[in-house]
Amino acid sequence: MVTRSERSRMAATEGGHRVTPAELFFDLVFVYAITQVTALMAADPTAQRLLGAGVVLALLWWCWCCFAWLGNVVRADSGPMFGVLIAVMAVVLVVSLTVPEVYTDAPGGLDTPLVFVLCYGAVRILHLVTYWLSDREDQALHATLRRTALLSVAPPFVLLLVGSAFTGITQILIWLGAVLIDYLGIYVTGSSGWRVASPGHFSERHGLIVIIALGESIVAIGVGVSGLPLNAPVLLAAPAGLLVVAGLWRLYFRRLSEPAEHRLAALEGDDRTRFARDVYTFLHLPLVAGVVLTALGMKKALQQVADTDHYDLSEPLHGVVAWALTGGVGIFVLAAAAILLRTTGRASPVLVAGGLALLCAGPAVAVVPALLALTVLAAVTALLLLDRRTATHEG
């Protein structure tokens, strides 16, 4: 018989632990958060807005990562932990609602940037407190949590509060400084105290968030043509966009995820923690950011192809949107190359060269029809990712 005391305790995970339905439920709120970041960029597609959206995405990513690490050592479906997840979901939902106005606060109502910052701070505090309570006897963990609170949480939170009082590029740069301090603070606090109890769970958890990002890019295709007549060019553009997403899926799940998981499982102690930090916490962020940028480019491309009343089929994408279409794929491919290097110790010249070419292809995209640019991107992505030299193995 399970006593009330036992039900109130958090349940530790074991080595074979896998992702629970509670964690899948938790991720639903981040589906909405990612779509809001894309909407933030699409509303004002300028270089400044893309930078600001990147800062917001980095902060949201940190919120997700905190509980991905925690869920690896404490079962998310245990009573107390599940209650924490629901509370965090509620706070992140509010954060997501603020994203469209986080840099252009509309008159009336609450101070949107301030609400964003206070909710972000609440998530970080909930994470630290829950981690502390997860193992009250682990002194190394407690020491690391204290250093994290003092170096990686408190100073950035103060900067975020200061930045919320400003607007425009000043606000963005102050918040960017907060993000950099937060991320660099993880190196300063060290790896001692953190641990990855189940490599399989940790790898699967991050694979699922990549799936969420890829799913959002498919949604962007539909949003781009929403409310517009279905025409023949759309029947070409939509599958081309899907082929781009399929190429990114193949790169990640056939070339990256399995070798990274095997390497993570082979390591122990602080070496495993450092590998998890580098490959999953840091290098998965540009993967997700690349998908979000590509989603922006595909959304605008589909919109132009479908909206024949305002755009001619010969019209190209313009400005940063033209860069985002291929640049997002380039960022994803370069992040993949970095993951392979950190995992295997071997560089992938094909991925590096292809990623750099895609990153710099914006000027070319800006002079060719949007439909042609999307079609060529689909073909180039397929050729790049089917090259066996980019793989460590074939699944």
Backbone torsions as a table, in degrees:
resi	resn	phi	psi	omega
1	MET	NA	131.6	-179.4
2	VAL	-86.4	124.2	-179.1
3	THR	-81.3	165.5	178.3
4	ARG	-62.5	-36.3	179.2
5	SER	-62.4	-40.7	179.7
6	GLU	-67.9	-36.9	179.3
7	ARG	-67.7	-26.9	-176.8
8	SER	-85.1	-7.3	179.9
9	ARG	-91.1	149.5	175.9
10	MET	-77.1	140.8	-177.2
11	ALA	-96.2	124.5	178.9
12	ALA	-71.3	149.2	177.5
13	THR	-84.1	168.4	176.5
14	GLU	-120.2	174.0	-174.6
15	GLY	-59.1	-31.8	-179.2
16	GLY	-94.3	14.9	-176.8
17	HIS	-61.6	140.0	177.1
18	ARG	-122.1	172.2	-178.4
19	VAL	-63.3	135.3	-178.3
20	THR	-97.6	158.5	174.6
21	PRO	-56.9	-30.8	178.8
22	ALA	-62.1	-37.4	179.4
23	GLU	-72.3	-36.2	174.6
24	LEU	-62.4	-40.1	176.9
25	PHE	-64.0	-41.6	178.6
26	PHE	-59.0	-38.0	-176.4
27	ASP	-69.7	-18.5	-177.3
28	LEU	-58.2	-37.4	-178.4
29	VAL	-69.4	-26.3	178.5
30	PHE	-78.7	-22.0	171.0
31	VAL	-58.5	-47.7	179.4
32	TYR	-65.7	-40.3	-179.2
33	ALA	-60.5	-42.2	-179.2
34	ILE	-67.3	-39.9	177.6
35	THR	-63.8	-32.8	178.8
36	GLN	-68.6	-34.8	177.0
37	VAL	-65.1	-43.0	176.6
38	THR	-61.3	-42.5	178.6
39	ALA	-63.6	-36.5	178.3
40	LEU	-60.4	-42.3	179.0
41	MET	-71.8	-42.7	-175.5
42	ALA	-65.1	-30.1	-178.4
43	ALA	-67.5	-27.8	-179.2
44	ASP	-152.2	77.0	-172.9
45	PRO	-75.9	77.5	175.5
46	THR	-120.6	165.4	179.9
47	ALA	-60.7	-39.4	179.1
48	GLN	-64.0	-41.7	-179.4
49	ARG	-69.1	-36.0	176.6
50	LEU	-63.2	-40.0	176.6
51	LEU	-63.7	-44.9	179.1
52	GLY	-62.9	-39.9	177.8
53	ALA	-65.1	-36.6	176.8
54	GLY	-62.1	-38.6	177.5
55	VAL	-64.4	-45.0	179.0
56	VAL	-61.8	-43.4	179.5
57	LEU	-62.1	-40.1	179.1
58	ALA	-62.9	-38.5	178.4
59	LEU	-69.0	-43.0	177.3
60	LEU	-64.3	-38.8	178.5
61	TRP	-61.1	-40.0	179.5
62	TRP	-63.8	-39.7	177.4
63	CYS	-60.4	-43.4	-179.8
64	TRP	-67.5	-45.4	-177.7
65	CYS	-60.6	-39.2	-179.4
66	CYS	-53.0	-44.1	-175.4
67	PHE	-89.2	-14.2	169.5
68	ALA	-69.0	-41.4	176.0
69	TRP	-66.5	-45.1	-178.6
70	LEU	-64.0	-41.1	-179.7
71	GLY	-67.7	-13.1	177.7
72	ASN	-81.4	-20.0	-179.7
73	VAL	-112.7	-15.7	178.6
74	VAL	-131.0	130.9	-179.7
75	ARG	-62.5	125.5	-178.3
76	ALA	-69.5	-21.1	-178.6
77	ASP	-94.4	7.5	172.3
78	SER	-75.7	150.6	-172.5
79	GLY	-48.3	-60.2	-177.1
80	PRO	-62.9	-41.9	-177.9
81	MET	-66.4	-39.1	179.1
82	PHE	-64.2	-37.7	176.4
83	GLY	-61.5	-40.2	177.3
84	VAL	-63.6	-42.8	-179.6
85	LEU	-61.0	-40.5	178.6
86	ILE	-63.7	-41.4	178.4
87	ALA	-62.8	-43.0	179.2
88	VAL	-65.3	-40.2	177.5
89	MET	-58.5	-42.2	179.7
90	ALA	-62.6	-42.4	-179.0
91	VAL	-68.2	-44.2	-179.5
92	VAL	-66.4	-32.7	175.3
93	LEU	-60.7	-42.7	176.9
94	VAL	-63.9	-42.5	176.9
95	VAL	-56.1	-45.7	-179.1
96	SER	-61.6	-37.6	179.2
97	LEU	-64.4	-27.7	-178.5
98	THR	-82.8	-17.9	-170.6
99	VAL	-56.1	-46.1	-178.0
100	PRO	-59.6	-25.9	-178.1
101	GLU	-113.4	16.0	-173.8
102	VAL	-69.2	-22.0	177.0
103	TYR	-113.6	-9.1	178.7
104	THR	-137.4	73.6	-175.5
105	ASP	-64.1	119.6	-179.7
106	ALA	-73.1	151.3	179.3
107	PRO	-65.7	148.5	-178.1
108	GLY	84.5	158.0	178.9
109	GLY	77.0	-165.1	-177.4
110	LEU	-78.5	163.0	175.1
111	ASP	-73.8	101.4	-171.4
112	THR	-61.0	-48.3	178.6
113	PRO	-59.5	-38.3	179.7
114	LEU	-66.6	-41.4	177.5
115	VAL	-60.6	-42.6	178.0
116	PHE	-56.8	-49.3	-176.4
117	VAL	-66.0	-44.4	-178.5
118	LEU	-64.0	-38.9	178.6
119	CYS	-68.8	-40.0	176.9
120	TYR	-60.8	-44.6	177.6
121	GLY	-61.2	-37.6	178.6
122	ALA	-63.3	-40.1	178.6
123	VAL	-63.2	-43.9	-179.0
124	ARG	-65.6	-37.6	178.3
125	ILE	-68.2	-43.6	177.5
126	LEU	-58.7	-39.2	179.2
127	HIS	-63.6	-49.1	-177.8
128	LEU	-62.9	-44.7	-178.8
129	VAL	-64.8	-44.3	-179.1
130	THR	-65.5	-40.3	177.9
131	TYR	-61.8	-41.5	179.3
132	TRP	-60.9	-44.5	-177.7
133	LEU	-74.9	-16.0	-177.7
134	SER	-66.6	-28.7	177.8
135	ASP	-151.2	94.9	-174.4
136	ARG	-74.4	-7.3	-178.2
137	GLU	-102.7	-8.5	-175.1
138	ASP	-84.8	95.6	-176.8
139	GLN	-69.1	-34.3	178.5
140	ALA	-64.3	-41.0	177.7
141	LEU	-64.0	-44.3	-179.0
142	HIS	-62.6	-39.2	177.6
143	ALA	-63.9	-40.8	178.8
144	THR	-66.2	-40.3	178.4
145	LEU	-63.4	-38.3	177.4
146	ARG	-64.3	-44.8	179.2
147	ARG	-63.6	-39.6	179.3
148	THR	-63.1	-43.8	-180.0
149	ALA	-62.6	-40.1	-176.0
150	LEU	-79.0	-32.8	-173.2
151	LEU	-106.1	-33.8	-170.7
152	SER	-112.1	-8.9	-179.3
153	VAL	-116.6	-53.9	-174.5
154	ALA	-63.8	-52.3	-178.8
155	PRO	-61.0	-45.9	177.4
156	PRO	-61.9	-36.7	179.9
157	PHE	-62.9	-39.8	177.7
158	VAL	-63.2	-42.8	178.5
159	LEU	-63.6	-39.2	177.8
160	LEU	-63.1	-40.8	176.7
161	LEU	-62.0	-44.4	178.7
162	VAL	-61.9	-46.6	-178.4
163	GLY	-62.4	-30.5	-179.0
164	SER	-66.0	-15.6	178.7
165	ALA	-84.5	-7.8	-178.7
166	PHE	-111.0	176.6	176.5
167	THR	-133.6	171.5	173.2
168	GLY	66.1	-149.2	-174.7
169	ILE	-65.6	-28.2	178.3
170	THR	-63.2	-47.1	178.1
171	GLN	-60.2	-44.9	-177.6
172	ILE	-62.9	-44.1	-177.7
173	LEU	-68.2	-37.8	176.9
174	ILE	-64.8	-43.7	178.6
175	TRP	-66.8	-35.9	176.0
176	LEU	-62.4	-40.1	175.8
177	GLY	-60.6	-39.2	177.8
178	ALA	-63.3	-42.1	179.5
179	VAL	-63.0	-44.3	-178.4
180	LEU	-63.6	-41.5	177.9
181	ILE	-64.0	-41.6	-179.6
182	ASP	-61.6	-47.7	-177.8
183	TYR	-69.2	-42.3	178.7
184	LEU	-67.3	-29.1	179.3
185	GLY	-60.8	-27.9	178.6
186	ILE	-64.5	-35.5	176.8
187	TYR	-70.0	-37.7	-178.5
188	VAL	-67.2	-39.6	-178.0
189	THR	-71.8	-20.5	177.2
190	GLY	82.9	174.0	-175.7
191	SER	-97.5	-12.0	-178.5
192	SER	-65.2	132.6	179.6
193	GLY	104.9	-41.6	173.7
194	TRP	-75.6	151.7	176.0
195	ARG	-154.4	154.7	176.1
196	VAL	-111.9	104.7	-174.8
197	ALA	-76.3	-35.6	-176.7
198	SER	-130.8	102.1	178.7
199	PRO	-58.4	-39.2	-179.9
200	GLY	-61.0	-43.7	178.0
201	HIS	-62.9	-44.5	-175.6
202	PHE	-64.3	-43.2	178.6
203	SER	-66.4	-45.1	-179.9
204	GLU	-62.6	-39.6	-178.1
205	ARG	-59.7	-44.5	-179.1
206	HIS	-75.1	-31.0	174.3
207	GLY	-62.0	-36.5	179.9
208	LEU	-67.6	-36.4	179.6
209	ILE	-71.6	-29.9	173.7
210	VAL	-65.6	-41.6	176.5
211	ILE	-59.0	-41.4	178.6
212	ILE	-60.4	-45.1	179.8
213	ALA	-63.8	-44.0	178.6
214	LEU	-63.0	-38.3	177.4
215	GLY	-62.6	-37.0	179.7
216	GLU	-65.4	-33.4	178.9
217	SER	-69.4	-32.5	175.2
218	ILE	-69.1	-40.4	175.8
219	VAL	-59.0	-38.1	-179.3
220	ALA	-60.9	-33.4	177.0
221	ILE	-61.4	-46.0	179.3
222	GLY	-66.5	-39.1	-180.0
223	VAL	-65.0	-35.1	-178.7
224	GLY	-61.5	-31.8	-178.3
225	VAL	-105.8	4.2	-177.5
226	SER	-60.7	129.7	178.1
227	GLY	80.1	2.9	-179.2
228	LEU	-112.0	152.4	-179.1
229	PRO	-63.3	145.2	176.2
230	LEU	-81.1	121.1	179.3
231	ASN	-125.1	173.9	-176.1
232	ALA	-61.2	-43.5	178.7
233	PRO	-59.2	-33.5	177.4
234	VAL	-64.1	-35.2	178.8
235	LEU	-66.2	-19.2	174.1
236	LEU	-91.4	-40.4	-174.3
237	ALA	-69.8	-42.3	-176.9
238	ALA	-62.4	-48.7	176.4
239	PRO	-63.0	-33.1	177.3
240	ALA	-62.8	-42.8	176.4
241	GLY	-62.0	-40.4	178.4
242	LEU	-63.9	-37.0	178.6
243	LEU	-64.7	-36.3	175.7
244	VAL	-61.5	-47.4	179.6
245	VAL	-62.5	-41.1	179.1
246	ALA	-62.5	-37.1	177.5
247	GLY	-63.5	-42.4	178.2
248	LEU	-66.3	-39.7	176.4
249	TRP	-58.6	-46.2	-177.0
250	ARG	-63.9	-41.6	178.7
251	LEU	-58.9	-45.2	-176.2
252	TYR	-72.3	-52.1	-169.7
253	PHE	-86.1	-15.7	176.5
254	ARG	-103.9	-18.1	-174.7
255	ARG	-119.3	-25.1	-171.9
256	LEU	-111.1	-50.0	-165.2
257	SER	-63.3	-45.6	-176.4
258	GLU	-68.6	-48.4	176.4
259	PRO	-58.9	-39.4	179.7
260	ALA	-64.8	-42.2	178.7
261	GLU	-64.2	-42.7	179.2
262	HIS	-62.5	-41.4	178.7
263	ARG	-65.1	-42.1	179.0
264	LEU	-60.7	-42.3	-178.7
265	ALA	-68.4	-29.4	-177.6
266	ALA	-75.9	-21.4	-179.0
267	LEU	-89.1	163.2	179.2
268	GLU	-138.0	161.1	173.2
269	GLY	56.8	-138.1	-177.0
270	ASP	-65.7	-29.2	176.8
271	ASP	-62.7	-40.9	177.1
272	ARG	-65.3	-41.2	-179.6
273	THR	-63.1	-44.5	-179.6
274	ARG	-64.5	-40.0	178.7
275	PHE	-64.4	-43.5	178.4
276	ALA	-61.5	-41.5	178.6
277	ARG	-62.4	-48.0	-174.8
278	ASP	-69.7	-51.5	-172.8
279	VAL	-77.5	-42.2	-172.7
280	TYR	-94.7	-51.5	-176.6
281	THR	-71.2	-44.2	-175.9
282	PHE	-90.6	-50.8	-172.4
283	LEU	-79.5	-16.1	173.9
284	HIS	-78.0	-19.7	177.1
285	LEU	-62.8	-49.6	176.6
286	PRO	-64.3	-27.4	173.4
287	LEU	-59.2	-51.4	-178.8
288	VAL	-66.0	-41.6	179.6
289	ALA	-62.5	-39.0	178.3
290	GLY	-62.7	-41.0	178.4
291	VAL	-65.1	-41.3	-179.3
292	VAL	-63.8	-41.1	177.5
293	LEU	-65.0	-43.6	177.9
294	THR	-61.3	-39.0	177.8
295	ALA	-59.8	-40.2	177.2
296	LEU	-60.8	-47.5	-179.5
297	GLY	-62.6	-42.3	-179.5
298	MET	-68.5	-38.0	178.3
299	LYS	-60.1	-45.8	-179.2
300	LYS	-70.7	-36.4	178.4
301	ALA	-64.2	-46.0	178.8
302	LEU	-64.2	-37.1	179.4
303	GLN	-63.4	-43.0	179.9
304	GLN	-67.3	-40.4	-179.5
305	VAL	-64.6	-37.8	-176.2
306	ALA	-82.1	-33.5	-174.0
307	ASP	-88.1	77.0	-177.0
308	THR	-72.6	-14.1	177.3
309	ASP	-72.8	-27.1	-176.4
310	HIS	-116.6	-15.8	-178.0
311	TYR	-130.9	142.3	172.1
312	ASP	-91.1	149.9	-178.9
313	LEU	-62.1	-21.6	179.9
314	SER	-83.9	-4.9	-175.6
315	GLU	-79.4	133.7	178.4
316	PRO	-86.1	170.9	168.4
317	LEU	-70.9	155.0	-175.6
318	HIS	-122.9	155.6	171.2
319	GLY	60.0	-143.0	-175.7
320	VAL	-69.1	-20.7	177.5
321	VAL	-65.3	-38.9	177.0
322	ALA	-61.5	-40.5	178.1
323	TRP	-69.7	-38.7	-175.4
324	ALA	-61.9	-35.9	-176.2
325	LEU	-57.1	-51.5	179.4
326	THR	-92.3	-31.2	-178.2
327	GLY	-63.9	-35.4	177.5
328	GLY	-63.1	-43.2	176.9
329	VAL	-64.1	-39.6	178.4
330	GLY	-60.2	-43.2	178.2
331	ILE	-62.9	-42.6	178.3
332	PHE	-60.2	-46.0	-177.1
333	VAL	-67.0	-40.8	178.4
334	LEU	-66.0	-39.4	175.9
335	ALA	-63.1	-38.6	177.2
336	ALA	-62.4	-42.0	177.9
337	ALA	-61.8	-39.7	178.9
338	ALA	-66.5	-38.5	178.1
339	ILE	-64.7	-43.4	178.1
340	LEU	-62.9	-39.7	178.7
341	LEU	-63.8	-44.8	-179.8
342	ARG	-69.1	-29.3	-177.2
343	THR	-81.7	-45.8	-173.0
344	THR	-106.9	-16.5	-175.7
345	GLY	80.5	5.1	-178.9
346	ARG	-117.8	137.3	177.8
347	ALA	-82.4	158.0	176.4
348	SER	-118.7	95.0	-178.2
349	PRO	-58.1	-35.4	-179.4
350	VAL	-63.8	-46.4	179.5
351	LEU	-66.2	-40.8	-179.0
352	VAL	-65.2	-48.3	-179.8
353	ALA	-64.7	-44.0	179.5
354	GLY	-64.5	-42.0	179.1
355	GLY	-63.2	-43.1	178.9
356	LEU	-65.4	-39.7	178.8
357	ALA	-63.0	-43.9	178.8
358	LEU	-66.0	-36.4	-179.9
359	LEU	-65.0	-30.0	-176.3
360	CYS	-101.4	8.8	-173.6
361	ALA	-85.3	0.1	-177.6
362	GLY	-52.6	-48.1	179.9
363	PRO	-58.7	-35.1	177.9
364	ALA	-69.7	-40.8	179.0
365	VAL	-61.6	-33.5	-175.8
366	ALA	-74.6	-2.7	-178.9
367	VAL	-122.3	2.9	177.9
368	VAL	-119.4	155.7	179.4
369	PRO	-55.4	145.1	-176.0
370	ALA	-58.6	-41.5	179.8
371	LEU	-63.1	-41.9	178.4
372	LEU	-64.9	-41.4	179.6
373	ALA	-61.6	-43.6	-179.6
374	LEU	-66.8	-39.5	-179.8
375	THR	-66.3	-44.3	178.7
376	VAL	-64.4	-39.3	178.4
377	LEU	-60.8	-42.1	178.2
378	ALA	-60.8	-42.6	-179.5
379	ALA	-68.0	-44.0	-179.8
380	VAL	-64.4	-41.6	178.3
381	THR	-60.6	-43.7	179.6
382	ALA	-63.1	-44.6	-179.5
383	LEU	-65.3	-41.8	-178.8
384	LEU	-64.5	-44.2	-173.7
385	LEU	-83.1	-17.5	176.5
386	LEU	-85.6	-10.8	177.5
387	ASP	-66.9	119.6	-174.7
388	ARG	-64.1	-20.5	-180.0
389	ARG	-69.7	-15.0	177.9
390	THR	-83.8	-5.8	-173.4
391	ALA	-104.5	149.5	169.0
392	THR	-88.4	-23.4	175.8
393	HIS	-163.7	167.3	174.5
394	GLU	-110.3	128.6	179.7
395	GLY	-81.9	NA	NA
